[in-house]
Amino acid sequence: MSKKKTEKKEAKAEEPVTEPETRPATPEEQVAILQQQLRAVVDKANELHALCCHYETTINVLTGRLKEMGGNA
């Protein structure tokens, strides 16, 4: 009995592991993926633009305060 178990284990170990076959994406799927990626890029660009605008406002306020302090000194 132990010989049979050993033979079964060896047989299982010798079997090659096959990866599931992946089919190439259809053009419609590729377009959908690209649109999703484009949306992500545009969203990130809008987010960074808003951040830059906020920084610009902050710098203008700080510059104005420095000018006020420099003029009164």
PELIN-V898286 format. One record per backbone hydrogen bond with DSSP energy under -1.0 kcal/mol. CO is the residue of the C=O (numbers start at 0). NH is the residue of the N-H. If there is no record, write none. Layout:
co: {CO/CO}
nh: {NH/NH}
This chain:
co: {0/1/2/3/4/5/6/7/8/9/25/26/27/28/29/30/31/32/33/34/35/36/37/38/39/40/41/42/43/44/45/46/47/48/49/50/51/52/53/54/55/56/57/58/59/60/61/62/63/64/65/66/67}
nh: {4/5/6/7/8/9/10/11/12/13/29/30/31/32/33/34/35/36/37/38/39/40/41/42/43/44/45/46/47/48/49/50/51/52/53/54/55/56/57/58/59/60/61/62/63/64/65/66/67/68/69/70/71}
